[in-house]
Each structure stands twice: as structure tokens, then as C-alpha cells.
């Protein structure tokens, strides 16, 4: 019993320490080592974080329809709670500086390095530092290692990263105007059209979304952003951060439009939703396979009608009755 109490107290200690904007990389790396030392540590920290989110949500107005995971409005949190509680956001680059850095990184990478691209099948890329990248279908990755910099850019698509920790050689992922700084971790990045997402399986990353301050993510946290909208934080099961690697797409109360975007990438043709279908939300798992199998699975889950041709897939909501 005392051991559990000690773990709970340590989890609370880490929670407070990580909400300090002055916390440096040594604090985050210490937290990472503690988190990975035992599954009980991760469970205790998650319990502390869930409790904080629940308490924070209790005094937030107006009341909205319940969501399966907490979503945090960065700008509102910064303005409303600056003097009331520790912030989710870490100290970081200003918006203009982060955009300039991202653009500079892209220009530098265009002149050096190696490119990997996939079409209908995923690819595993072993990097020279011992890190691994699992590149999803219809994706492109540029890799540039030079001196003290380990830099990659996900030009399009999706990739899961397992990065070897090396403080002397920072690992930076550019995804359009977004940037992910890695301290040694496993995480997933999506950069497709207007959609950007990061989900952390293990360790810590620092993400600079487009036109937004930097935020630190730990195992079980995810950040999503569509176009220029405000980024949102949510919880994700760490083992599901890159579920596509196990041949499955997992959704929990997600808009059908998000599912359609994913299917468009896998089927390599547009999946178009009618107005009525766009109002639907989806919870379930789709086994990655051929077109007929994936579309039939979706149709089994939802009250929809699917018409597929060689050039596009159209989805309509079925009428009740």
C-alpha cells in the first residue's frame, strides 16, 4: 500500500513540475525515465491528469455536448486561466519565429538528404542514428542529418516515429507550417491536406502548431489542428497512437468527414459525403484491406448508403424507417 502511495505522490510531483513554464528539458527527460520505469507510473500519472481535467471542466461554461476526450482551447486557456492554474502550454517560440524556422528548415532540407515515398504499401525506414520511421501509404518523407541536426520533413501523409534519444543532436520533424521537436520518444504525425495531428505513444514531444504557441505532449496525449483553426488537445490510448501499423483505423466519436479523409488516402480517390452524411459521427474500428471490405465495414456501422465508382466514392445517409 505504501508503494502505491509513493507512486501517487510522485505522479502528483511530476504533474506540478511539468506545468511550470520554466521546466527545462532535464525535467522532461527525468519525467520520461520515471514514466517508462513501470506501467504503474503511467497509470498513476494518467489518474492525476484525468482528475485535473475533470475539475477544470467542472467550472467551464457554457455547457456543450459531451465529448469522449477533453479538448482544450489554447487561446481561451491562456487568457482565462493565466493566474488561476498551471498552463497546458509550455514556453516556446513566438508564432512568427516558429513559422520562419519551419520555412527555413524546409529550404535547408530541399538541398540535402534523402527522400522516401510510398504509394499502396507502408514502408519501414531505418535511420542512420538508430531511429525508425514507419511510413504509411501515400506518404513522403525527406531526411536530412547534418552535423548536430537531425531533421526530417513529412511532406504529406502519415508516419510513426521511434526516435533514439540524443540530447546533443535534436530531432525535428517539419510538417508543413507545423513543427515537432523530439526528446526521444515514439509518436505519430499526420500531415494531410488541411489536417495535422500528433499522438504520443511514449516519451515527450514539443509541438509548434501553425499560428499557435508551442505545447508539450506526453504519452497518451494528442494534438489536432484543421487548417488555421485553434489546435485542440485530447487523450489517446498510447497503444493506439499509430494503430494503422497494426492494420486498423480506430475512431472514437469522430466526425464522418474525418473518416472520409482517411479513406480517401487509403483508396487513393475522393470519398465525398452528402450534407446529411456529414452530420454523422463514427465510433468503431476499420480493418485496413481492399476497397470493398473497408466500405462494407463502414456501411455495417452506420446508417449510410455507399456508391463507389472507379473515380470516387459517394456516401449518403439512409432515410429513417
N, C-alpha and C positions, 0 to 999 in steps of 0.2 A: 504493500500500500504506500509505504514511504517513497519507493522508487517512482511510482506513478505521480505522487505529489511533487517530487523533484522535477520530473519531466514537465508537468503542467506549469510549474513556476518558471522553468527555463523557457518554455514556449511563450509565456507572457513577457519575460525579459526580452526575448528576440523581437516580439511584436512591437514593443515600445521602442527598442533600439532602431528598428528599421523604419519607423515613422519619423525619425529625426532627420531633417534635411541635411544636417552636417555629417551624416553617416557616410564614411568612405568605403572604398572597395574592400578594405580589410575586414570591415564589419560584415559586409555582404558575403564575402568568402567564408568567414567564420560561421555565419548562419548556414551557408550551403553545406559545409562539412558536418555541422551538427544535424542538419535535416537528413542527410544521407546516411548518418551513422546507424539509424534504427527506424523501421516503419512506425514505431510508436511515437517518435518525434514528429513525423509528418502529420500523424493523426491528431496529436495534441495541438500543434500549431494551427491546423485547419479548424479545430474546435474553437480556439481563441478568436480566429479571424471571423468565423461564422457568427459568433456571439456579438462581435463588434459591429458587423454589418447589420445584424438584426436590430440591435439597439439604435444604430444610426438611422435605419429605415423607419423606426417607430415614430420619430418626430419630424418626418419629411412629409410635406404637403405640396400639391394636392395628392389624394389617393388615386392610384392608377390601377389598371387591371393587373393582377398578379402575374409575375414572370417567374420562370423556373430558376433563374440565377440573378444575383444582384447586378444591376447596371449602374455605373457611376458616371454622372455628367461632370467632365473635368472642369469646365468653366464655372459651373454652379458650385461645385465643391470648393473650388479655390476662393470664390467670393463670399460664400455663405458661412464657411467653417474655418476661415483663416485663424480666428482667435479662439476657437472652441475645441478643436481636437487635432491630433497629428494628421498630416495630409497623406493622401494616397500618392501624390506626385512627388518625385524626387527633384532635387535641384538639378538643373540641366541647362542645355544650350537654349538661347532665345530662338524664337521661331525663324527669324531672318537668318541667323547664324546657322541653324540646322539645315535649312534649305540650301544655303550656299555650300555647306560642307557636303551635302548629298550630291549636288551638281558637280562639285569638284571631284568627288570620288568617282562618279560615272565617267568624267572626261579622262581621268588618270587611267581607269581600267580599260578604256577603249584603245589605249596604245600598247598595252602589255597583257600577257597572260594567256589563258586557255578557256575555250568555250565548250560547254556540254549542252546538248539539246535532245529532247525526247519527242516522239510522236505518239505511237499507240501503246507503248510499253514503258514502265518505270525503269530507272537506272540507278545503280549504286555507284557513287564516286568516292574513291579513297584519296584524300588529300595528302600532300607531302608531309604535313605535320602530324599525321595520325588521326585527324578528324575524318568523319564520314558524312556525306550528304546523300540523302535518298530523294532522288528527283522524280516527281510524279509525271504523269503523262502530259504531253503538250506543254512542256516547260523548257526554259532556257536559263542556264547558269553560267556566268563569267567568273573565273577565278584568277586573282592576282595576288601572289605572295612576293613581297619585295622588301628586303631589309627588315625593319621592325614592324611592318604592317602585314596583317593577314586580312585581305579584303575580298569579298565576293559580291556579285550583284545578281539578284533574281529578276531578270528582265521581264519574265512573265511566268505564270503557272504557280506551282506549289512545290515546296521542298521541306524535308525534315532534316535537321542538323544534329549531329552528336559531336560536340567540339571539345578538343583536348585543351585543358586549362594551361595557359602560358601567360602570366602577367606581363612579361617583357614584350610580348607580341600580341597586341589586341586583335581580336577577331570582329570584323564589322561586316554586316550584311546590309547592302543597299537594295531597296525595293521601290523603284520609282522615287518619289519625294520622301519616302519613309526610310528610317534607319534603325537597325538593331545592333546594339553593342553587347558582346557576349563575354561573360566572365568564366566560362567553362561549364557547359550545360547541354541538355538535349531539348530541342524545341522545334516547332513547326511554323513556317511562314507561307502565307498565301498572298499572291500579288496577281490579281486577275481583273482586268478592266478597271472599274471603279472600286473594287473590293480589295481591302487589305486586312490581314488578320495575323496575329501571333498567338500561339498557345504553347505553354511551357510544360514539358514533361518532367524535367529535373533541373535543379540549379536556379540561376538568376540571369535575366537579361535586362538591358535598359533599352527601351523603345522610344524613338522620337517620331511620332506620327506626323502627317502632313499638317502644317499650320497649327500645331499644338505643342505644349511643353512635353519634356521627356518624362517617362514613368518607368519605374522598376516593376518587373513581373517575376514572381517566384513560381515554383512548381504548383500546378493546379490553377493558375490564373491565365486568362486570355484577354487580348485586346482586339477589337474590331473597329474598322472605320470604312464608311462608304463615301466615295467622292470627297467633298470638302466638309462633310458633316463632323460633328463633335465625336471624338473617339469614345468608346464605351468599354468598361471592364466587366468581366464575368468570370465565373468559376467553370472549370472543365476538369473532368476526371483525368489525372495525369496520363493514365494508360490509353486515353482516347485522344490525346493531343495530336497524334498522327495516325488515326485509326485506318486511314486509307492504305497504310503499309500492310495491314492485315487483310486487305481486300474488302473493306466495308466502309460505308459512309454512314456516320451516326449523327442524328439530329434530335434536338430536344426543344419542342415548341418553337420551331423556326419558320419564318415566312416561306411559303411555297416558292416565291421568287428566288430565294437563296438556293433552294434545292434545284430549281431550273437552271440557274447559273452553273452549278456544279455539273449537272447532267450535260449541259452544252459543251463543257470542256471534255467530258469523257466520251461523248458521242460525236464530237467534232462537227457539230452543226447546231444551229439555234433551237432552243426549246422555248416556244412562245406561249405565254399564258394569256387567257382571256381575262377581262376585268373581273368576272365572277370568281375565276380560279385564283386570281392574285390575292383575294381576301382570305384564302385558306392558310392554315398553319399545319406543320407536319412534325410528328414525333415518331421516330422509328429508325430502323437500320436498313440500308440498301446494300445488298451484296453486289460488289463490282463484277460485272460479267458482260455478256453481249447486250446489244440494244434491246432486244425483245424481252430478255429476262429483267433488266433494270426497269423498263417501263411497266411491265406487268406487276412487279413488286410495288411500285408507286401506286398503281391503279387499285391494287388489293388493299392498300392502307387508306385511301382517300376516296370520297365521292366525286370522282373525276372521270372524264372520257378523254382518251388519248388518240389522236390521229397522227400517224407517222408516215413521212414520205422520205425520199432519198435526200431531200434538201433541208427539211425542217421537221420539227415535232410541235404539234399544237395541242394544248391542254385546255379543256373546258370543264367547268363544274357541272355535275349532273343535277338535274332538277329533282327536288324532293318528291317522294311519292312513287 
